[in-house]
């Protein structure tokens, strides 16, 4: 750049710096102190001016510009990142007695050492870690499995309470951990907007926050009005705070002090955190927030108690899964009563008809609840649900609200029992009920629209054919337009049929979108036979059953020719499944479907993918979350080395392969049957470290 162009740019450079400073100041006051220093109109005008200047002079845009919060980056693949410090989960309890035991055990371990506790609210959101170097945000990562998470830096930049550049004094290198939450008012507004546009509302704020962080377009994430609240500071060592003065360094010796320091840096830190001296103060804090939590603008599901003095954490140490210096108290489930308005019936992919209670809207656990499943006819009969009843609803730690009983105080005299449907609500076919089963189902497999669309959705799912460019909306459009009536029709779609599809719905497929769909369909022809078999959606044939059938019969022709007795002979395939598989392939239309799929190039026989036979004859049960594999990957790995994978523990199980958050019931059963429990590292040694 020459001297004259540099001089010409100087006024613009100064204005960009001034606008950045002003917008950062107004943002900070608005989100941290609930203070509006300017009107929305004035703020938007300043932001628009900054965007225009940066567009005109991109070389002058600052890396920490507030325009980064508007979004605009497209991220189709979220890179997996190994956490520098593992994000451990806390031990949970619903019992005050266990909190008393934690406090007593801590005092015993620390002896005469003087210390305090911090009590803080346990947010019902999504945990993430933010890395700051020299005061600038460099990376944001989700918790993932605690060892590896997804990088979401572009989306994190759009959250106004995540500082892009720190203020005041700060360590050169540290990680800020906290929770991304969806405030109730913003969540309700977004749901109303989605319903007005014909979209499904989000189930709850936590799910909405999690989904927002994984949106491919950061501009969409910016619209969600998420909030980040910091609850932890991880320092790589004393060197990172050597540049700070002694009084500030002293502040970093306690958890409470670190959060106070974080406030000065520009982080939003919950104002409710309290230092507690003993168990009585801890219990008082828990009691207060058990009642007051419903007055908060965001969801919490408990209280976190930590030893305040950082230097004592190492002395107290860790268990295999969680720190000994912290524990989480979870609030018990909230229960509400609300009147039943009517019962609707939904037809699923396999024809099962599920009754759903439509209730008067009621606020429960941070969301407005209007609907809850009634499971089946037996459930309605067992609960003795009658017309005009008020239902008792709980959510607690559950994501989905559930009916737990009838509020008998509101029952009217001579209330009539709820009568179950006799015919399918979608196609009018008389419902049937197999002996020994709780649910009624529609037998019109090939003519009932929700069953057909459900099978299409199942077919394209990630664990089946993995055609990710075809979601439920597009599949419904293809069905409603008469372009697809069964899964084989997908492989005969043409480009000209797809372009312009959905124009009435405002989601028209363009040329590039059509090519993406056809490319994904072509790529699905590489999916192995066992997943093709699972994708067909035969009743009772899950992932494991499909694998066992595919490997036993080797190809589709042998499977279609098998008798019920031969099918039942396959390991883990019972008589009920054998009958449904036999009945499926007896139908001429289903055989024709298979032939069309074969002609389209789908895999119809097993190809040997074995690596070794080192695990030959060994049966494993897999439970928990792993650092090097997904659960599906580790199951495949076992089978590639000759081992078998079972879903349940029995006396025939050789090993339980346990990751983080292993199911407690499986742990109990393994211990009861003396089945060896091995770690991921033990397993890798067993297969030769491969």
N, C-alpha and C positions, 0 to 999 in steps of 0.2 A: 504494500500500500504506500503511495507517495505522500508527500507532505500536504499537498492541497486537498486530497481526498480525506486525509486524516482530520484536517481542520473542518471540512464540510460535515463530517460525521459527529464532531464533538457535541453540538447542541442536542442531537438525537441520543447520543450516549448518555448525556446528563439527564435528559428527560426520562429515558428508560430506567435509569437508576433511581430517579425521584419517584416515578410511578411504582416501581417495585417496592421501595421503602414504604410509601403510603398504603399500598394495598396490603402488604404484610402486616402493617400496624393495625389497619381496620379489621383484617381477618382475625388477628390475635385478640383484639378487644371483643369482637363479636362472639367468637367460639370459646374463649377462655374466661371472659368476664361478663358475658351476656350484655355487652354494651354496644349500641349502634352509634358510632361517631358521625356517620353520614347516612343519607337516605339510600335505599336500594338503587334508585335511579342514578344518583351520583357515583355510587360504587361501580355499577355496571358500565357507566360512561368511562371511568378511569381504566377499567379492565379492557374495554373495547379499544381504547386508545393504545394501551400497551400491546395488545394483540396485533393491531395494525402496524405499529412501529417495528415490532419483531418480525412481522411478515415482510416489511419493506427492507429492513436491515438485519437479516438473520444472524450475521456475524457478531452483532451486538447483544444478542439474547443471552441472558445469564443462565447458567445451569440450574440455579435455584429459583428461577422466575416463577411467580404465582400463576402464570398461564399454564404451567405444567399440570395444574390441578383441573384444568378443563378437559384433559384427556386428548385422545386422538391417535394413540399408538394401538396397532393391531397385533395381538399376540396369540398365535394359533397353537403354540406348544409351550407349556409352562415348564421351564428347565428345572430339573430336580437338583437340589443343593443339600450338601451334608452340613448340618449345623456345627458351628465351631464349638459351641457348648450344647450338649444334648438337652432337649426340652423335656425334662422329666415330668411325669404326671404326679399329682399329689394323692396321698392316701385319703379316701373318702369315708365319712361316717354319717349316719343319721342319728347317732346316739350321743346324748350329753355325757353319759357315763364313759364313753370312749374318749371324749375330749378331756374329761377329768383324768383318765388313765394316761393320755398323751402328756398332759401337764405334769403329772406326778412322775412319770418316767423321765421326762426332760430334766426335772429338778434333781432326780437321783443321779442321772448321768453327769450333770454339771457340778454336783456337790455344792461347795461354798461359793462358787462363782456367782457374782451379781449379774443379773440380766433382766430384760423385759421382753414382752411380746408385742407384736403388732396385730391388730385385727382389722380386716378390710373386706369389702364386699366382693363376692365371687360372681363376676359377670357371666351372663348367659349369652356368650358370643363366640367369636373365633379367635384363637390365640395366634399371634404372629410375632416374629422377631425382626427388629429394624437395626441395621448396622450403620453407625455414624463414624466417619473418619474425618478428622480436622473440622468437625462441626457440620458436615454435609451428609445428607442421607445417601448412602451408596447401594443399599440392598434391602429388600423386604422379602421375608420367607415365611410361609405358613408352617404350622407345627408339624403337619404330616404325621409320621409315625414316631416322632420324637427324636429320631436320628437324621432322617432325610425329609425335607419339605419341598414345596413348589415355590419358585421365585415369582413374586407378584409385584415387583418394584413399580412398574408402570401404573398399575391400578392403585397401589398404596399412595402414590403421589397425588392422586385425586381426592384423598380424604383430608379435609381441611384441618383436622386436629393432629395430623402428622407433620411436624416441622420439616421443611426441606433444608433449612439452614438454621442452626442453633444460635441463640443469643447469650450474652454474658460469658461466664467461665464454664468450661466443659472439658472432659477428658479427651485426649487425642483420638482414642479408639475404644469404642464400647458398643454394646448391644442393648437396645431398649426393647423390653418385652411388654406386651399388653394385649388387650382384647379389642377386637373390632366388633362394635355392637350396632344394631339398628334401633334407634330411638322409636318408641311406640307411635308418636305422632307421624313421623316420616314413613314408618311402616304401613300405618293405616291409610295414609294418603296414596302411597304407591299401590296398595292393594285395590283401592277404589278406582284408581286410574286403570289398572289392569282389567278389572271387571268391566269397566266402561268400554274398553277396547276389545272385549270378548276373550281375554286371556284368563287362564286359571290363576286365582290369587295364591300368594305364597302361603305355606303352611304355618310358619312362625318366623319371628325376627331372626333367630339364630340361623335357620336354613337359608333365609333370604340374604343374610350377611355373607355366609359361606359361598353361596352361588354368585353373589356380586363380585367377590374377590377373584373369581375364576372366569369372569366375562372376558371374551377375547378382545372386545373393543373397549378401551379405557374410557372413552366418552360416555358409554353406557354406565360404567361404574361410577363416573362422576355425578350422574343424575340421581344416584341412590341415596345420597345424603347420609352416608355412614359416618360413624364417629370412632375414634381410636382413644382408648384410655390406658395410660401406661401403669404397670403395676410392678415392674422389676427392672433392675439395671445389672447387666453382666459386664464385669471388667476383666480383661485378659491378664492383668497383673498390676502391681504397684507402679510400674513404669508409666502407665497410661495417665496417671494423675500427678506425676512429679512436677509438671509445669504449674500446678495450682498452688495457691498459698497454703500455709499450714492450717489455718482455721477452716478453709474449704476442704482440705484433705481429711481433717478430723470428721467432717460431716459425712464422709463416705464410709465411715466405720460402722454405721447402722443402716438397716434397710429403710427406716423412717427418714433418716437424713438424706439418703440417696434420692428418695422420691421428692423431698423438699427441694433438693438441688435441681432435680429434673423440671420442677415447676419454673424455676428461674431460667432454665434453658429454652422454655417455650412449649413444654409438653403439657397436655391435659392430664392431670392426676386426680383421682377421686378425692373429694374433700372430706370423705367420711372415714378415712383411715384413722385409727386411734392407737396410741401406745397404752398397753395394759400391764399392770404389775403382777397380777395373780389370776387364779381361776375364777374368782368372784367377779372381777372386772370383765373377763372374757365372757362369762355366762350372761352378764348384764347386757353386753354388746349384742350377743346372739338374740336374747329375748326382745330387745328393742327393735332390731331389724326384721325379726320374724313377723312383726306386726306392720312395721313402717315400709316394708319392701314394696307394697302395692301402691305407695304414693310416689315412687321413683319414676322418672321418665323413660327408663330402660329396664330390661329384665335382669334379675339376679336369681341364682338358685342356691345360694349358701353364703358362708363366711369362711375366709381363709385366715388361719392363725399361724404366725411365723415367729421364731426366735428373732429378736430385733438385731442383736449384735452379730455382725457378719463374721467376725473372727471365730465365733463359736460353731459356725456351720460345719467346718471341716472336722472339728472335734466330735460333733454329733454324728456326722457321716451320713451314709445312704443305705437303704435296703436295696434289693435287686431292682426295684421299680420306682422308688420314690425317696425323697429326702426325709431324714428323721427329725429335722428342725422345722417342719411345717406339716400342717394337716388341714383338710377342708371339711367343714361341717355342712351337710346338705339339708336344706329344709324339707320337711315332709310334704307329701302331695297336698295341694289345695283341692277341696271338694266344693262344688256348687250344685245348686238345684235349679232346673229350668224346665218349663213345660214342653212336652212333645207336641209338635204341630201335626206332623204326618210322617209316614214311612214311605220312602221311595226304594226302588229295587234296581240294582245295577247288574248287568251281565258281563262277566269277565271273559278272558281269552278261551278258557276251557269250558265255558258254558255255565259255570257256577253262578248262581244268582245270590247276590249279597244284599240284605236289607240295610238301609241307612236311615238313622233317625234324623229328621229335620226338626230342629228345636228353635225356640225363641232365642235370639242372640244373647249371649252371656259372656262377660269378661272372665277369662280364666288363664292364669299363668302368663300374662302378657299379651294375649291375643283374644280376639272376639271369636267365640266358638258358636257355630251354627249347625254343624253336622257331626255325627259320630257313627261308626259302624255298629250294627247289632249282630254281626257275625253270621248267624244262621237261625233256622227255625227253632232248634233246640235251645239256643241262647235266649230267645224271646220267651219261650215256654218256661225255662228255668227261672228267669228274672220275673216271670208273671207280669209282663208289660201289657198294659191295657190302654184303650183309647182314652185320651184326656189326662193321662198320667204326667207327673213331673219326674224327670230322670235325674239321678245323681251322677255327676260327671267329675272325673279326676284327670289331671295331667302330670303333675309332679315332675319326675325325671323323664317321663315319656315325652316324645315329640308329638305324638298323635293323641288327642283326647279320647278317653274311653268311658263307656257307660259301666258303672259299678253297682247300680241298684236303682230301686224306685223309692221316691220320697213319699211314703205312705200317708203322711200328714195331709197331702194335697189330693189324695184319691177321692174321686166322686163316688157316690152310691150307685150300685148296679153298673159299674164300668164294664164295658164289653172287652173280652180278650181280643188281642190283635189277630186278625186272620191273615194267613200267609197266601201269597199269590198261587193260583192254580195254573196260569199260563205265562209264557215268557212275555215280559213287558215290551220287548222289541219286535218279535216276529209272531207272537201269538201261539207258538207251539206249546202243547201241554208239558208242564215240567215233570221230571222224573226224579226219583230218589233211590239210589242204590242202597241195598241193605247194609247196615253197619256204618253208613256215612251220615254226617250231620247236615250236609247241604243238598238243596235241590239244584238241578241243573237243566239247561235247555239242550235237548239232544240234536237240535237242528244245526249240526256242526258246520255244514257248508252253505247254509242259507241265512244264518242269523248275523246281521251286519256287525254288531260289536264284537262277536267272536272272530269274524274274518279280519276286522281291523286290528283286534288284539293279537291275532296270530301274525299279522304282518309286522306289528311293532316288536313282537317277540323274535321274529325271524331276523330282523335287522339289528338287534341289540348287540352290544359289545361282546358278550360272552357267546353269542351265536355267530351270525355272519358278519357282524361288525361293519354294517353299511352306515357310517356315521352321518352322511349327508341327507339321510331320510329320517326326519323326525315324525312325531305323531301327526302334526298338522299336515305335512306334505302327504303322508300316507292316506290320511282321511280325504284329502283333495283328490288323490289318484283313484281312490275307491269311489268317491261320489261322482266323479266324472266318467266312471265306467272303464277307466284305463287299466285298472288292476282289480282282479277278483280273487286271485290266490297268489301265493308267493312266487310261483313260476312265472307269472306275468311280468314281474319286475325285470326279468332277464330278456324280455322281448320289447321293452320300451324303446322308443326312438326319440332322437334329439328334438325333432319338430313337434312331438307330442308334449314335450316338457316345457319348451320355451313359451312364455306367456301364461303358463298355468298359475292360477291363483290371483289373477288380476282383479277379480271381483272382491276377493278378500283383502286386497291391498298388500299382498305379499307375492307379487309376480316373480316367477323364476326367469332369470335372464340367461343369456347364452353361456356365460361362464358357469352359472349355477347348474345348468343342464349338463354341461360337460363334467362337472364335479360329481354329480349324481351317477352318471353313466360310468365314470372312471371307478368310483367306489364299488359299483355293482360288479364291474369286470374283475376288480381286485379280489372280491369275495370268493371268486372261483378257486382261490388258493387255500381257502379254509379247509382244515382236515375233516375227514369223514365223520368222526365222532361229534364234531360241532355242527355239521350239517344235519345229522340225525337229531341232535338236541334242538336245532332250529326249527324242525318240522312241527314241534309243539304237540307231540303225541301225549295224551293224558297220562300222568304219573311218571313220564320219562324225563327226569332231571338231568343235570350235567353228569353226575356220577353214573346213573343208569345208562345214559347214552354211550358213555365211554366203555362200560362193561359189555354192552350189547355189540358195539362196533368191533371191539377187540376179540370177542368170542366168535362172531360170525364172519369177520374180516371184510365182507362186502355187502352191499344192499341186496343183491339177488339172493344170497343165502339167508339173509334176515327175512326177506319177504316170503321165502319158501318154508320157513320154520313153523312147526306146530306149537300149540300152547305148551305142551310138555317140554319140548326142546327149549323154548323161551324161558320157561320157569326153571330150567336147569342151570341157567346163567347165575353166577354168584351175585347176591344182593338184588336179584330180580324176582319178586314174589309172584304168586299166581295172579293177583289182581292186575299187576303191571303186564304180565304175560298175556292176559286176556285182552287188555286194551291195545297192545301192540298188534296182536293177531287180528283183532277186529278192524284196526286201522288199515292194515294192508289187504284185507279182504275186499274193501270197497274199491271198485274199478276206477273211480275218479282219483283216488289217492295213488294208485299205481300209475295212472296216466300222468299225474303231477310229478312223480318221481322220474318218469321217462323224460318229461320236458326239462326238468332240472339237470338230468344227466346230459341231455343234448346241448344244454347251455354251457356245459363244461364243469359242473360242480364235481367235487371229489366224492366218489361212491365206493371207495375201498380204503382200507387202512394201509398206510405206508409206515414202515418200521423207522422209528425215531430214537431207538434205544442207544445209549452211550456206553453203558456197562451193565453187568449183572451182579454188581457188588452187593445190592440190597435184595437179591433174589430170595423169595420166601418170607420176607419181613413185611409186616403190616404196620403202618403209621397212622396216627390221628394227629391232624394239624390244628393248632389253636393259637390265637393271638396275632400280633402284628410284628413283622420282621423288618430288619434294616436293609438286607441285601436283596430280598425277593418280595414280590407281592405274594399273597397267600396262594393265588392260582399258579404263580410261577414256581413256587416251592413244591406244590403238589405235582406239577408236571415234571419237575426235576427228580423227584422221588421215583416216579414211574419210568423215567428215562434210564434210571439206574437199576431197574428191575424190581423195585418195591411196589407195594400196594398201598392205597390211601383209603381209609375208612372214615365215615362221618361220625361214628360213635365208638366209645371205648368199651371193650369187652375183654374176657379172659384170653381171646385170641390176638389182642393187640400187643405188638412187640415194643413199640415206643410211642410216647406222646412227644411230638415236636412242639415246644412251647415258645412263643414269642411274648412280647409285651402285652399286657392286658389279657392274659389267658383266661378263658371262662372259668369262674369259680366252681361250677358244678363238675366240669371236666377234671379240674384239679382234685376235687374230693374223690371222684370215682377212680382216678388213676392211683391215688394214694391208697384207697380201699382195696383195689385189686393188685397193688404192688407193681404197677406198670412203670417201667423206667421213664422219667421225664428228662428229655435232653434239650439243650439250647441249639440255636442256629449254628453256633461255632462248633458244638459237639457233632452236629450233623455233617458239617463240611469236612471235618476230620474223618468221619465215617466213610465218606465217599472219596476220600483221597484229596480233599482240598480243592476239588474242581467246582 
